[in-house]
Amino acid sequence: MNILYLEKVSYQRENKTILKNVNLTVNESDFIIVTGPSGSGKSTLLKLLNNLISPTKGRIVYRGKSMEEYNPVELRQNISLCFQTPYLFGRTVFENMVFPFNIRRKNIDKSMIHSLLKNLDLKEEILHKDIKNLSGGEKQRVSLARTLLFKPDILLLDEITSALDEENTLKVENIITKLNNEGVTIIWVTHNKEQAERLGTRRIHIAGGTVSEVKA
């Protein structure tokens, strides 16, 4: 069953066409790997799916409704995006980790936070660390942990292991694969050829503004 589709979607920025006439159907529990050269529109595709930007032409439909019909905050709780360059706010890691609870008006579950940090090879002490003092790899893992506190319907990942060593990359891959096995739909952008080959149930390639399915 499809949960999201793009119909003749194009996106232009400053009179430059980034994506053109894209048709794409995403099914429940898909694990889609997205490849393509730098600047081809991979990150733009994820931003469109997360409703951070709107198509110049065409429409995007999620669970039978156009993106514009959804409250943006509620939509992004169901379609979560984790960026290549982590966006952390406030002063400490703790402030970032409690934000998903606060926005949902839920009680803070410290055991859930600690468990996720442990799975990503982060010690509890990092909660009190100033985000300015985090390494690139720590920032990526904190950002991912924050995203995964509440299981989304669709998880969009943009080069999330680019700053990680091999050991932590494999840990993240295992966590994401487990989520996919539990029913979360994954769309993962990667430049890592080996990663693209070992992950996913589908692969799409973006080049020259067009999106094409890569047959196994």
N, C-alpha and C positions, 0 to 999 in steps of 0.2 A: 504494500500500500504506500502510495507517495504521500509525503507530509509537506513537501515544499517543491515548488517548481518555478523556473524562470521562463517567461514567454517573450521572445523577441526583445530581450533586454539589451540596451546600448547605454554606454556612459561616456560622456565627454567632459573634459576639463580644459579650460582655456583654449577652446576650439580644437583640442586634440582628442581624437577618439581613442579611448583606452580599451573599451570592450564594445563589440558590435554584434547585434542580432543574436544574442546568446539564448539558446534553448537548453534547459537542463532540468531533469527530474531527479529529485532526491527521495529515496524510499526509506521507510522506517528501518533502523538498525544498519543502514549503509555505513561503510567505512571507506570514505573516498579520499584518495591521495591526489593532491593537485601539484603538478610540476609545470615548469616553464622557465624561460630566461628571465633575468632581472628586468623589471620594468614592463613585464608583459601584461600585468593586470591581475595577478594572483591576489594580492592584498586588497585591491579594489573589489574583487569578487566577494571576499569575506566581509568587507565593510557594507556592501550592498545587502548581503544576507543578514547582517546584524542591524540593518536599517540606520547605520551611521550616515550613509549617503543615500540619495534616491536616484533611480534610473533616469537618464535623459529621455529614453523611450522604453516602451514595454512595461511589463508588470511582473511583480514577484508575489506569489501566493503561498501562504503558510497555513496549513490545516484548513483549507477551503476559504480563507479570507485574505484579501489584499493586505499587504504590509501596512498601508496607510490607515487601515481600520483599527489597528492595535494601539494601545497605549505604549509608547516607546519603552518606558521603564519595565512594564510587565513583559513586553516582548523580549527584552534583553535578559530577563531572568530565565526565559525558556530557550533562547538562542544566545549562548554565551560565546564571547570572543576573547581569546588570549593572544596578545600581540607579541611579535618578535622583540620589540623594545618594551619591556614591562612598564606599565603605568602604575606607579605606587604613589600614594598621597599621604598627607599628614606627616607625623614625625617618626613613628615607630612601626615595626612590623605588626605589633598587636592591634594598632588602630586599623590596619588594612584587613586583618583577619576577622575582626568583629563586625566590619562594615556589612557583609552579606546578612548577618543576623539582624542588625539594626534596620536595614532597609526593608526587611520582611517582617519587622516587629516581632521577632522571635527571641526567646531566651538564649543567651550565649552558651554554647556547649563547648566547654574547654577541652573535654576529652576528645571530641571530634576534631578540634583544631590540632591537639597534640598528636593524634593518630595520623592525620594527613601530613604533618610536618615530618614525623618519623618515617613514613613511607617514602618521602622525598629526601631522606637523609639530611634532615635539618633538626638541630637540637632545640629543645624547648627554650633555651636561653636566648635564642634569636628573636623571640617575641619582644624583648625589651631593647633590641638593637635599633639604632637610628638607621633609617633607610639609606641615608647618605653614605653609610659605612659598609654597605653590602657589596659583595662582588657581583659581577654580571650574572654568574651562574646562580647565586643566591637570589638575586632579584627575579630571575626567570622562574625559579622553583616556588618562591613566595607568591608570585602572581598566579601561577598554576594552582597552588594550594587554595588560594582565595577563590578562584573560579570554581573549584571542585567541591567546595563545602556543601553546596546544594546542587544535586544532580540535574543538569539541564536536559531539555528535550533534544537539542542539537548543540554540539560543541565544535566551535570553529577554532582552529589552531594555526597560528602563523609563525613558522620557523621556531617553535618553542624550545627546541633543544640545541639551538645554534651556539649557545655559550656554555654548554655542558660537556663534561668529559664522557668517555664511552660508558663507564659504569652507570652514571646518573642518567644518561640518555636511554639506556636499556631499562632502567627502573621506570622512567616516565612512559616509555613505550608499553611496558607491562601494565601500568596503571590505566592507560588509555584503552588498551585492548580489553582489559577486564570491564571497563565501563561500557564499551561497545557490546561485549557479550551480555551485559545486563540490559541492553536495549537502547543505549544512548547512540544517536546518530553522530558520526564523526566526519568532519571535513578538515583535512590536515594538509597545509602547504609546506613543502619541503624542497630544499635544493640538494639534499643528501641522496645520491643515487641508490646506495645500499639500503638506506632506510625506506625509500620508496618501493624497493623491490620486496622487502620483507614484511611490509605492512599493507593493510587495506584489502578490501574486497572489490574495489573499483579504482580505476585511475583515469583522471582527465588531464589533458595538457593544454596550456594556454600559450598561444603565440600569434603575433600579429593581430591581436584583438579578438581572436576567435577561440572558442572552446571546443575541443574534440575529445571523444572517449578513446582511451587506449585499450585495445583488446589484449587480453592475456595471452 
